[in-house]
Amino acid sequence: MRLSRDLSITLAAGALSGVGSLLVVTGVLGVIAAYLAPAPLFAAAFRYGLSGGVISAVAGTIAGAATAAALAGPEQVLYGLGFAVVTALPVLVIARFALLSRPDGAGGTEWYPAGRLMTVAIALAGALVAGGWLFAAGAEGGLRGEVARTLEPLIELMAADAATANAAVLAESLAGRFVAFAACFWVVQMVLSGMLGRFAADRLLGGSMRPVPPLASFDPPEAVRWMLVAGVALTIATSGDGDFGLFAGVAAVLAAMPYLVLGLGVAHGLARGVRGGGFILAAVYLLALMLYWPILLILVLGFVERWAGLRRRSGAA
């Protein structure tokens, strides 16, 4: 009876994820639901282990393909392949690393570090960009050209009449940034969905196999720093042009993400030591959503933390 219940939950989680990913066309709430569609897969993996995640991933792929075919025609059954590549398989890879553990020598358990776990997500995002580049290799302009042609009608729709004539040029200049933004957007999707999935496993499914890692323990591996330095240097050297410049820019932006989290960890630690720290943090987050420079400052703070150990000095770690 227990096995039947667990199997039903994993299948339902997969179906919810696969069908939920299609809700992007239904409005604002649908976009949010589609963005968090990986969460049920994470929930199944965190509650029942990797085997539960695999069952949910297969169920989600089938449910997504069947629903797409039913709504938009038999040819849309290939949507299931896209769901498997972009969502299901990456969730399984991330969950596989997230569930790695070993004895810590003091009677406890040491889990796979959160900083390295985010690096796994970043590597997967880079792999997806590389896959997109290969897929678009035969098209005019490659991946950058495909993205520019997708952006051009959107720019024409939003731009004023005077700027419409320059839509193609603007789309070409924005294509590389859009690819980098999409890669970051995907990483954030995996991180948020993983957190939500872990919460759902703990509160709704009876418990999670992995505890929540404290933000103060977040520490990206050394290789990410060199990836960031190399990406920035190559982006400047190539002016972001060509395929090499495209990949360099994507690498730089992706490698910056862990240092943004690291900087937020420092900010949280420092805020705990001052009066009204909660209001200060709220202001920081609000400014970061509205402007660019707070994000840059937080990023620099995270980069400095890697050498200076600001969290240890402030007692945050």
C-alpha positions as CSV (number, residue, x, y, z in Angstrom):
1,M,0.0,0.0,0.0
2,R,2.9,2.3,0.9
3,L,4.7,1.5,-2.4
4,S,1.5,2.2,-4.3
5,R,1.1,5.6,-2.6
6,D,4.7,6.7,-3.1
7,L,4.5,5.7,-6.8
8,S,1.3,7.6,-7.2
9,I,2.9,10.7,-5.7
10,T,5.9,10.5,-7.9
11,L,3.8,10.0,-11.0
12,A,1.5,12.9,-10.0
13,A,4.6,15.1,-9.4
14,G,5.9,14.4,-12.8
15,A,2.6,15.0,-14.5
16,L,2.2,18.3,-12.6
17,S,5.6,19.4,-13.8
18,G,5.1,18.4,-17.4
19,V,1.7,20.0,-17.8
20,G,2.7,23.0,-15.6
21,S,5.5,23.8,-18.0
22,L,2.9,24.5,-20.7
23,L,1.0,27.1,-18.7
24,V,3.3,29.8,-19.9
25,V,0.7,30.8,-22.6
26,T,-2.2,31.3,-20.1
27,G,-1.1,34.6,-18.5
28,V,1.0,36.0,-15.7
29,L,0.2,33.3,-13.2
30,G,0.8,30.7,-15.9
31,V,4.2,32.1,-16.5
32,I,5.1,31.8,-12.8
33,A,3.7,28.2,-12.7
34,A,5.7,27.3,-15.8
35,Y,8.9,28.9,-14.4
36,L,8.6,26.7,-11.2
37,A,7.6,23.6,-13.1
38,P,10.8,21.8,-12.2
39,A,9.9,22.0,-8.5
40,P,7.7,18.9,-8.4
41,L,10.5,16.9,-9.9
42,F,12.9,18.1,-7.2
43,A,10.3,17.3,-4.6
44,A,10.1,13.7,-5.7
45,A,13.8,13.4,-5.8
46,F,14.4,14.9,-2.4
47,R,11.7,12.8,-0.8
48,Y,12.1,9.4,-2.6
49,G,15.7,9.6,-3.8
50,L,17.0,9.6,-7.4
51,S,14.8,6.7,-8.4
52,G,11.7,8.7,-7.5
53,G,13.1,11.6,-9.5
54,V,13.6,9.4,-12.5
55,I,10.0,8.1,-12.3
56,S,8.7,11.7,-12.0
57,A,11.0,12.9,-14.9
58,V,9.7,10.2,-17.2
59,A,6.1,10.9,-16.2
60,G,6.6,14.6,-16.8
61,T,8.1,14.1,-20.2
62,I,5.2,11.8,-21.3
63,A,2.5,14.2,-19.7
64,G,4.1,17.2,-21.4
65,A,4.3,15.6,-24.8
66,A,0.7,14.2,-24.6
67,T,-0.7,17.5,-23.5
68,A,1.1,19.5,-26.1
69,A,0.0,17.1,-28.8
70,A,-3.6,17.2,-27.6
71,L,-3.7,21.0,-27.5
72,A,-1.7,21.9,-30.6
73,G,-1.5,18.8,-32.8
74,P,0.4,15.5,-33.0
75,E,3.6,17.2,-34.3
76,Q,3.9,19.0,-30.9
77,V,4.6,15.6,-29.3
78,L,8.3,16.6,-29.7
79,Y,7.7,19.1,-26.9
80,G,8.4,16.2,-24.6
81,L,11.9,16.0,-25.9
82,G,12.5,19.6,-25.2
83,F,11.1,19.2,-21.7
84,A,13.4,16.2,-21.1
85,V,16.5,18.0,-22.3
86,V,15.9,21.5,-20.7
87,T,14.1,20.5,-17.5
88,A,13.9,16.8,-16.6
89,L,17.5,15.7,-17.2
90,P,19.1,18.7,-15.6
91,V,16.9,18.3,-12.5
92,L,18.1,14.7,-12.2
93,V,21.7,15.7,-12.5
94,I,21.4,18.4,-9.9
95,A,19.4,16.1,-7.6
96,R,22.1,13.4,-8.0
97,F,24.8,15.8,-6.7
98,A,22.5,17.3,-4.0
99,L,21.9,13.9,-2.5
100,L,25.6,13.0,-2.2
101,S,26.7,12.8,1.4
102,R,29.4,11.3,3.6
103,P,30.2,11.0,7.3
104,D,31.8,14.1,8.6
105,G,33.9,12.3,11.2
106,A,32.0,13.7,14.2
107,G,28.9,11.5,14.0
108,G,27.1,13.8,11.6
109,T,26.7,13.9,7.8
110,E,28.4,16.2,5.3
111,W,26.3,17.0,2.3
112,Y,27.5,18.0,-1.2
113,P,28.4,21.8,-0.7
114,A,25.9,24.3,-1.9
115,G,28.5,26.3,-3.7
116,R,29.5,23.3,-5.8
117,L,25.9,22.4,-6.4
118,M,25.3,25.8,-7.9
119,T,28.4,25.3,-10.1
120,V,26.7,22.1,-11.4
121,A,23.7,24.2,-12.4
122,I,26.0,26.7,-14.1
123,A,27.8,24.0,-16.0
124,L,24.5,22.6,-17.2
125,A,23.4,26.0,-18.3
126,G,26.6,26.3,-20.3
127,A,26.0,22.9,-21.8
128,L,22.5,24.0,-22.9
129,V,23.9,27.1,-24.6
130,A,26.5,25.0,-26.4
131,G,23.7,22.6,-27.5
132,G,21.7,25.6,-28.8
133,W,24.8,26.8,-30.7
134,L,25.2,23.3,-32.3
135,F,21.5,23.2,-33.1
136,A,21.7,26.6,-34.8
137,A,25.1,26.0,-36.5
138,G,23.5,25.6,-40.0
139,A,21.4,28.8,-39.7
140,E,22.5,32.2,-41.0
141,G,24.5,33.9,-38.2
142,G,24.4,30.7,-36.0
143,L,22.9,31.0,-32.5
144,R,23.3,34.8,-32.4
145,G,21.5,35.1,-35.7
146,E,18.6,32.9,-34.6
147,V,18.2,34.9,-31.4
148,A,18.4,38.2,-33.3
149,R,15.7,37.1,-35.7
150,T,13.5,36.1,-32.8
151,L,14.0,39.5,-31.0
152,E,13.6,41.7,-34.1
153,P,9.7,41.4,-34.3
154,L,9.5,41.9,-30.6
155,I,11.6,45.1,-30.8
156,E,9.5,46.3,-33.8
157,L,6.3,45.7,-31.7
158,M,7.6,47.7,-28.7
159,A,9.7,50.4,-30.4
160,A,8.5,53.8,-31.5
161,D,8.0,54.3,-35.2
162,A,11.2,56.3,-35.5
163,A,13.3,53.4,-34.1
164,T,11.6,50.6,-36.0
165,A,14.0,50.9,-38.9
166,N,16.9,50.1,-36.6
167,A,15.2,47.0,-35.1
168,A,17.4,44.6,-36.9
169,V,20.6,46.3,-35.8
170,L,19.4,46.6,-32.2
171,A,18.3,42.9,-32.2
172,E,21.8,41.9,-33.4
173,S,23.5,43.9,-30.7
174,L,21.2,42.5,-28.0
175,A,21.4,38.8,-29.1
176,G,24.5,37.9,-27.1
177,R,23.2,39.6,-24.0
178,F,19.9,37.8,-24.4
179,V,21.7,34.4,-24.5
180,A,23.6,35.2,-21.3
181,F,20.4,36.5,-19.6
182,A,18.5,33.3,-20.7
183,A,21.3,31.1,-19.2
184,C,21.2,33.0,-15.9
185,F,17.4,33.0,-15.9
186,W,17.6,29.2,-16.3
187,V,20.0,28.8,-13.4
188,V,17.8,30.9,-11.1
189,Q,14.9,28.8,-12.2
190,M,16.7,25.6,-11.1
191,V,17.8,27.2,-7.8
192,L,14.3,28.5,-6.9
193,S,12.6,25.3,-8.0
194,G,15.1,23.2,-6.0
195,M,14.4,25.3,-2.9
196,L,10.7,25.0,-3.4
197,G,10.9,21.3,-4.2
198,R,12.9,20.7,-1.0
199,F,10.3,22.7,1.0
200,A,7.4,20.7,-0.5
201,A,9.2,17.4,0.2
202,D,9.7,18.4,3.8
203,R,6.3,19.9,4.5
204,L,3.9,18.0,2.1
205,L,5.5,14.7,1.4
206,G,6.8,13.7,4.8
207,G,10.4,14.8,4.8
208,S,13.4,15.7,2.7
209,M,16.5,13.5,2.4
210,R,18.7,16.6,2.4
211,P,18.6,19.5,5.0
212,V,18.7,23.1,4.0
213,P,22.3,24.4,3.6
214,P,23.0,27.6,5.5
215,L,23.7,30.6,3.4
216,A,26.8,31.4,5.5
217,S,28.4,28.1,4.3
218,F,28.0,29.0,0.6
219,D,31.4,28.9,-1.0
220,P,32.0,28.5,-4.8
221,P,35.0,26.5,-5.9
222,E,38.2,28.2,-7.0
223,A,37.6,27.2,-10.7
224,V,34.6,29.5,-10.9
225,R,36.7,32.5,-10.0
226,W,39.1,31.8,-12.9
227,M,36.2,31.2,-15.2
228,L,34.9,34.6,-14.3
229,V,38.3,36.3,-14.8
230,A,38.9,34.5,-18.1
231,G,35.3,35.2,-19.3
232,V,35.6,38.9,-18.6
233,A,39.1,39.2,-20.2
234,L,38.0,37.3,-23.4
235,T,34.8,39.3,-23.7
236,I,36.8,42.6,-23.6
237,A,39.4,41.2,-26.0
238,T,36.8,40.1,-28.5
239,S,34.4,43.0,-27.8
240,G,31.8,40.2,-27.4
241,D,31.8,39.6,-31.2
242,G,31.5,36.2,-32.9
243,D,30.9,32.8,-31.4
244,F,34.0,33.1,-29.2
245,G,32.8,36.4,-27.8
246,L,29.4,35.0,-27.2
247,F,30.6,32.0,-25.2
248,A,33.1,34.3,-23.3
249,G,30.2,36.6,-22.3
250,V,28.0,33.7,-21.2
251,A,30.8,32.2,-19.2
252,A,31.5,35.5,-17.5
253,V,27.9,36.1,-16.5
254,L,27.3,32.6,-15.3
255,A,30.5,32.6,-13.3
256,A,29.5,35.8,-11.6
257,M,26.3,34.3,-10.2
258,P,27.9,32.4,-7.3
259,Y,29.7,35.6,-6.2
260,L,26.4,37.4,-6.2
261,V,25.1,34.8,-3.8
262,L,28.3,35.0,-1.8
263,G,27.9,38.8,-1.6
264,L,24.4,38.4,-0.4
265,G,25.6,36.0,2.3
266,V,28.1,38.7,3.4
267,A,25.3,41.3,3.4
268,H,23.1,39.1,5.5
269,G,25.9,38.5,8.0
270,L,26.7,42.2,8.3
271,A,23.1,43.1,8.6
272,R,22.6,40.8,11.6
273,G,25.2,42.8,13.5
274,V,23.6,46.2,13.2
275,R,20.3,47.7,14.4
276,G,17.6,47.7,11.7
277,G,19.5,45.2,9.6
278,G,16.3,43.7,8.3
279,F,15.2,47.1,6.8
280,I,18.7,47.6,5.3
281,L,18.5,44.2,3.6
282,A,15.0,45.0,2.3
283,A,16.3,48.2,0.8
284,V,19.3,46.4,-0.7
285,Y,17.0,43.9,-2.4
286,L,14.6,46.6,-3.6
287,L,17.4,48.6,-5.1
288,A,18.9,45.5,-6.7
289,L,15.6,44.9,-8.4
290,M,15.3,48.5,-9.7
291,L,18.9,49.4,-10.5
292,Y,22.1,47.8,-11.8
293,W,24.8,49.3,-9.5
294,P,23.7,47.6,-6.3
295,I,24.0,44.2,-8.1
296,L,27.6,45.2,-9.1
297,L,28.4,46.2,-5.6
298,I,27.1,42.9,-4.2
299,L,29.1,41.1,-6.8
300,V,32.3,42.9,-5.9
301,L,31.5,42.2,-2.2
302,G,31.3,38.5,-3.0
303,F,34.5,38.6,-5.0
304,V,36.3,40.3,-2.1
305,E,34.9,37.8,0.4
306,R,36.7,35.0,-1.4
307,W,40.0,36.5,-0.2
308,A,39.2,38.7,2.8
309,G,36.9,36.3,4.7
310,L,34.4,39.1,5.6
311,R,31.9,36.6,7.0
312,R,34.4,35.1,9.4
313,R,35.4,38.6,10.6
314,S,31.8,39.6,11.1
315,G,30.9,36.3,12.8
316,A,28.5,35.4,10.0
317,A,30.0,32.1,9.2
